[in-house]
Amino acid sequence: MNMVSRKEVAERAGVSVATVSYVLNGKPGVSEQTRRKVHAVMSELGYKPSYAARALKIKKTNHLAVLVHYLGDPFEAGILSHIEHQARSHGYFVSFQTYHREDEERFLQDVSGRIDGVLLLGQSLMEENLSGLLASGIPVVSILEPMRRTGGDAFVDMDWEEGMRQLIRHFAEQGHRRIGFMATGISDHPHERRREAFRIAMAAEGLHYTEEDVLIGGGRLEGAKSAMKQHLTGGTDLVPAAWIAANDLMAVGMLSACREAGVRVPEDMGIAGCENILMTEQTEPRMTVLDYPRRHIAHMAVDMLVECIANKQPRSCKIESRLIIRGSSARE
């Protein structure tokens, strides 16, 4: 296949090769008439710039890497669609990859020099790997606050402590004084931030917290359903009678276990989630949730990463939460 060169474009347009480069890179110093002429010649000759060569020259790939936990989670999938849209508005392509701690170092070595920045979904990178990325000029921003932070990464997340206080106050208004929590149970998973926020919020609201009232669902619907079924058959007399799940998939799993065990929701037990995925509007009863502003936070994180690429100093931030009360915690 015949590849048209930049020199051929310059000769046909009657300008220098440097002028063609200025036009391609959007640099000043070229008249509008000349720009139009160069673009017309490129179109006529079918010239396609080599983005790989350009990336090597200017050390910019217009490519972002996004590490995800579980592509089957509708919460993460919803965030990814907003990331892609916002990245595209900045002229960036994105690639998604499931994160595995055992493959972290190899992955980061593979992408070095091929990406301009990394977006995490709350993963705690090893300090040496994070430092290596930053030293290579590859900034890192996280949606969801990582459990372990080294100071070199920035994040955007919801204010989980305030959100948990809203949920706990709501359950208290329904007469619940003992409230349980369905946790993911992985020490460095960002869901553990929500568990810690729950513990702090319970103390702030003057309610007793005990690890006996924590179940482990692994972050998945099936795991939470199994944990709740075991709890309901353990002779606990429905104590606690109100539960908050670290994510919505686990909240739906708990609701399913209650249905199969003949436990009425919300009459016998109240359940709430933390994200407001579409599924929570379709359950019976509909699920009470904290509304995680996925679109807003995803856009903020992409904007922050783009600013970091431009050598601007990032500032982590937390967004206010909003409680949506539905039938899983109170009669609609």
C-alpha positions as CSV (number, residue, x, y, z in Angstrom):
1,M,0.0,0.0,0.0
2,N,1.4,3.4,-1.1
3,M,1.8,5.7,1.9
4,V,1.7,9.4,1.2
5,S,4.6,11.2,3.0
6,R,4.5,14.5,4.8
7,K,7.1,15.7,2.2
8,E,4.8,14.9,-0.7
9,V,2.0,16.9,1.0
10,A,4.4,19.9,1.4
11,E,5.5,19.7,-2.2
12,R,2.0,19.6,-3.6
13,A,0.9,22.5,-1.3
14,G,3.9,24.5,-2.0
15,V,5.0,24.9,1.6
16,S,7.7,23.5,3.8
17,V,7.6,20.2,5.6
18,A,7.7,22.2,8.9
19,T,4.6,24.1,7.9
20,V,2.8,20.8,7.3
21,S,3.9,19.7,10.8
22,Y,2.6,23.0,12.3
23,V,-0.8,22.5,10.7
24,L,-1.0,18.9,11.9
25,N,-0.1,19.8,15.4
26,G,-2.3,22.9,15.5
27,K,0.6,25.2,16.2
28,P,0.4,29.0,15.7
29,G,2.4,30.9,13.0
30,V,0.5,29.6,10.0
31,S,-2.2,31.7,8.2
32,E,-5.7,30.3,7.9
33,Q,-5.4,30.3,4.1
34,T,-2.3,28.1,4.3
35,R,-4.0,25.8,6.8
36,R,-7.0,25.3,4.5
37,K,-4.7,24.7,1.6
38,V,-2.6,22.0,3.5
39,H,-5.8,20.3,4.7
40,A,-7.2,20.3,1.1
41,V,-4.0,18.6,-0.2
42,M,-4.0,16.0,2.6
43,S,-7.5,15.2,1.7
44,E,-6.7,15.0,-2.0
45,L,-3.7,12.7,-1.5
46,G,-5.4,10.7,1.2
47,Y,-2.6,11.5,3.7
48,K,-3.0,9.8,7.1
49,P,-0.6,11.0,9.8
50,S,1.2,8.3,11.8
51,Y,-0.1,8.7,15.3
52,A,2.5,6.2,16.5
53,A,5.4,8.3,15.2
54,R,3.8,11.4,16.5
55,A,3.5,9.9,19.9
56,L,7.1,8.9,20.0
57,K,8.1,12.4,19.0
58,I,6.0,14.5,21.3
59,K,5.8,11.8,24.0
60,K,2.0,11.9,24.1
61,T,-0.3,9.0,23.0
62,N,-3.8,10.4,23.7
63,H,-4.5,7.0,25.3
64,L,-5.7,6.4,28.9
65,A,-5.7,3.1,30.8
66,V,-8.6,2.3,33.1
67,L,-8.2,-0.6,35.7
68,V,-11.5,-2.2,36.8
69,H,-12.4,-4.7,39.5
70,Y,-15.3,-6.6,37.9
71,L,-16.8,-5.8,34.5
72,G,-20.0,-7.7,35.5
73,D,-20.8,-5.0,38.1
74,P,-23.3,-2.6,36.7
75,F,-21.9,0.2,39.0
76,E,-18.5,-0.1,37.4
77,A,-19.9,-0.5,33.9
78,G,-21.9,2.7,34.3
79,I,-18.9,4.6,35.4
80,L,-16.9,3.3,32.5
81,S,-19.4,4.6,29.9
82,H,-19.1,8.1,31.5
83,I,-15.3,7.9,31.5
84,E,-15.2,7.0,27.8
85,H,-17.6,9.8,26.9
86,Q,-15.6,12.4,28.8
87,A,-12.2,11.1,27.7
88,R,-13.4,11.3,24.1
89,S,-14.4,14.9,24.5
90,H,-10.8,15.7,25.5
91,G,-9.5,13.7,22.4
92,Y,-8.4,10.6,24.4
93,F,-9.0,7.0,23.7
94,V,-9.4,4.6,26.7
95,S,-8.8,0.9,27.2
96,F,-10.3,-1.1,30.1
97,Q,-8.6,-4.0,31.8
98,T,-9.6,-6.0,34.8
99,Y,-7.1,-5.5,37.7
100,H,-5.3,-8.4,39.3
101,R,-2.8,-7.6,42.0
102,E,-0.6,-10.5,40.9
103,D,-0.3,-9.0,37.4
104,E,0.1,-5.4,38.5
105,E,3.8,-5.0,37.9
106,R,3.8,-6.7,34.5
107,F,0.8,-4.7,33.4
108,L,2.3,-1.4,34.3
109,Q,5.6,-2.3,32.6
110,D,3.6,-3.2,29.5
111,V,1.7,0.1,29.3
112,S,4.7,2.3,30.1
113,G,5.3,4.6,27.1
114,R,2.0,3.6,25.6
115,I,-0.4,5.7,27.8
116,D,-0.6,9.2,29.1
117,G,-2.4,8.5,32.3
118,V,-4.1,5.8,34.5
119,L,-7.6,5.9,36.0
120,L,-8.2,3.5,38.9
121,L,-11.5,2.3,40.4
122,G,-10.1,2.5,43.9
123,Q,-7.3,0.0,43.6
124,S,-4.3,0.4,45.9
125,L,-1.2,0.1,43.7
126,M,2.0,-1.0,45.3
127,E,4.0,2.1,46.3
128,E,7.0,1.2,44.1
129,N,4.7,0.8,41.0
130,L,2.9,4.1,41.7
131,S,6.2,5.9,42.1
132,G,7.5,4.4,38.9
133,L,4.5,5.6,36.9
134,L,4.7,9.1,38.4
135,A,8.5,9.2,37.7
136,S,7.8,8.3,34.1
137,G,5.4,11.2,33.8
138,I,2.2,9.0,33.9
139,P,-0.2,10.5,36.4
140,V,-2.7,8.4,38.3
141,V,-6.2,9.4,39.4
142,S,-8.7,7.2,41.2
143,I,-12.5,7.1,41.2
144,L,-13.2,5.8,44.7
145,E,-10.7,6.5,47.5
146,P,-8.1,3.7,47.7
147,M,-7.7,2.0,51.1
148,R,-3.9,2.5,51.0
149,R,-2.6,5.9,49.8
150,T,0.9,7.0,49.3
151,G,0.3,10.7,48.7
152,G,1.2,10.7,45.0
153,D,-2.3,9.7,43.8
154,A,-5.4,11.8,43.7
155,F,-9.0,10.6,44.0
156,V,-12.7,11.7,43.5
157,D,-15.3,9.9,45.6
158,M,-18.5,10.4,47.5
159,D,-18.5,11.5,51.2
160,W,-19.3,8.1,52.6
161,E,-19.4,9.1,56.2
162,E,-22.1,11.6,55.6
163,G,-23.9,9.2,53.4
164,M,-23.9,6.4,56.0
165,R,-25.2,8.9,58.6
166,Q,-28.1,9.6,56.3
167,L,-28.9,5.9,56.0
168,I,-28.5,5.2,59.7
169,R,-30.7,8.2,60.7
170,H,-33.3,6.9,58.3
171,F,-33.3,3.4,59.8
172,A,-33.4,4.9,63.3
173,E,-36.5,6.8,62.3
174,Q,-38.0,3.4,61.4
175,G,-37.3,2.2,64.9
176,H,-34.1,0.3,64.2
177,R,-31.3,0.6,66.8
178,R,-29.2,-2.3,65.7
179,I,-28.0,-2.1,62.2
180,G,-25.9,-4.6,60.3
181,F,-23.5,-4.2,57.4
182,M,-22.8,-6.5,54.4
183,A,-19.2,-6.0,53.6
184,T,-17.0,-7.1,50.6
185,G,-14.4,-8.4,53.1
186,I,-11.2,-7.8,51.0
187,S,-8.8,-5.7,53.0
188,D,-7.6,-3.4,50.2
189,H,-10.9,-3.2,48.3
190,P,-12.4,0.4,48.2
191,H,-15.6,-1.0,49.6
192,E,-13.8,-1.2,52.9
193,R,-13.9,2.6,53.0
194,R,-17.7,2.2,53.1
195,R,-17.4,-0.3,55.9
196,E,-15.2,2.1,57.9
197,A,-17.5,5.0,57.2
198,F,-20.4,2.9,58.5
199,R,-18.5,2.2,61.8
200,I,-17.7,5.9,62.2
201,A,-21.3,6.9,61.4
202,M,-22.8,4.5,63.9
203,A,-20.7,6.0,66.6
204,A,-21.6,9.5,65.5
205,E,-25.2,8.6,65.7
206,G,-24.8,7.1,69.2
207,L,-25.5,3.5,68.1
208,H,-23.5,0.4,69.0
209,Y,-21.3,-1.2,66.4
210,T,-20.1,-4.8,66.7
211,E,-18.2,-7.0,64.2
212,E,-20.9,-9.7,65.0
213,D,-23.3,-7.6,62.9
214,V,-21.0,-7.7,59.8
215,L,-21.6,-10.3,57.1
216,I,-19.1,-10.9,54.2
217,G,-20.6,-11.1,50.7
218,G,-17.4,-10.7,48.5
219,G,-19.0,-7.8,46.6
220,R,-21.2,-10.1,44.5
221,L,-24.9,-10.8,44.5
222,E,-24.4,-14.6,44.9
223,G,-22.0,-14.2,47.8
224,A,-24.3,-11.9,49.7
225,K,-27.3,-14.1,49.1
226,S,-25.5,-17.1,50.5
227,A,-24.2,-15.1,53.5
228,M,-27.7,-13.8,54.3
229,K,-29.3,-17.2,53.9
230,Q,-26.9,-18.7,56.4
231,H,-27.6,-15.8,58.8
232,L,-31.3,-16.3,58.5
233,T,-31.1,-20.0,59.3
234,G,-28.8,-19.4,62.3
235,G,-31.5,-18.9,64.8
236,T,-30.8,-15.1,65.1
237,D,-34.5,-14.0,65.4
238,L,-33.9,-11.5,62.6
239,V,-31.3,-9.5,64.6
240,P,-30.2,-7.0,63.2
241,A,-33.4,-6.2,61.5
242,A,-31.9,-3.5,59.3
243,W,-28.9,-3.9,56.9
244,I,-26.8,-1.7,54.7
245,A,-24.8,-3.4,51.9
246,A,-21.5,-2.0,50.7
247,N,-22.7,-2.2,47.1
248,D,-26.1,-2.6,45.4
249,L,-25.4,-6.1,44.0
250,M,-25.0,-7.4,47.5
251,A,-28.2,-5.5,48.6
252,V,-30.1,-7.3,45.9
253,G,-28.6,-10.7,46.9
254,M,-29.8,-10.0,50.5
255,L,-33.3,-9.2,49.3
256,S,-33.4,-12.4,47.3
257,A,-32.4,-14.4,50.4
258,C,-35.1,-12.8,52.4
259,R,-37.7,-13.6,49.7
260,E,-36.7,-17.3,49.7
261,A,-36.7,-17.5,53.5
262,G,-40.1,-15.9,53.7
263,V,-38.8,-12.8,55.5
264,R,-40.8,-9.7,54.6
265,V,-39.1,-6.5,53.5
266,P,-39.5,-4.0,54.9
267,E,-41.9,-5.3,57.5
268,D,-39.5,-7.8,59.1
269,M,-36.2,-6.5,57.8
270,G,-35.0,-3.3,56.2
271,I,-32.3,-3.3,53.5
272,A,-30.4,-0.5,51.7
273,G,-27.7,-0.2,49.1
274,C,-25.0,2.4,48.3
275,E,-24.9,3.1,44.6
276,N,-28.4,3.4,42.9
277,I,-27.7,1.2,39.9
278,L,-30.7,0.7,37.6
279,M,-31.4,-2.8,39.0
280,T,-32.5,-1.2,42.4
281,E,-35.5,0.4,40.7
282,Q,-36.6,-3.0,39.4
283,T,-36.5,-5.1,42.6
284,E,-39.7,-5.8,44.6
285,P,-39.8,-3.9,46.8
286,R,-37.6,-1.2,45.2
287,M,-34.3,-0.7,47.0
288,T,-33.5,2.3,49.3
289,V,-30.1,3.6,48.2
290,L,-27.5,6.3,48.4
291,D,-27.3,7.8,45.0
292,Y,-23.7,7.7,43.8
293,P,-23.3,10.5,41.2
294,R,-21.5,8.3,38.6
295,R,-21.6,10.7,35.7
296,H,-20.5,13.7,37.7
297,I,-17.6,11.9,39.5
298,A,-16.4,10.1,36.3
299,H,-16.3,13.5,34.4
300,M,-14.5,15.1,37.3
301,A,-11.9,12.3,37.5
302,V,-11.2,12.4,33.7
303,D,-10.9,16.2,33.8
304,M,-8.5,15.9,36.8
305,L,-6.4,13.3,34.9
306,V,-6.2,15.5,31.8
307,E,-5.0,18.4,34.0
308,C,-2.4,16.2,35.6
309,I,-1.1,15.2,32.1
310,A,-0.8,19.0,31.5
311,N,1.4,19.1,34.7
312,K,-1.2,20.7,36.9
313,Q,-1.3,19.6,40.6
314,P,-4.4,17.5,41.4
315,R,-6.5,18.0,44.5
316,S,-8.6,15.1,45.8
317,C,-12.2,15.8,46.6
318,K,-15.4,14.2,48.0
319,I,-18.9,14.8,46.7
320,E,-22.1,15.1,48.8
321,S,-24.3,12.1,48.9
322,R,-28.1,11.9,48.4
323,L,-30.4,9.4,50.1
324,I,-33.3,7.9,48.0
325,I,-35.9,6.2,50.2
326,R,-37.8,3.4,48.6
327,G,-39.8,0.4,49.7
328,S,-37.0,-1.8,51.0
329,S,-36.6,0.3,54.2
330,A,-40.0,1.9,54.6
331,R,-43.5,1.5,53.2
332,E,-43.9,3.4,49.9
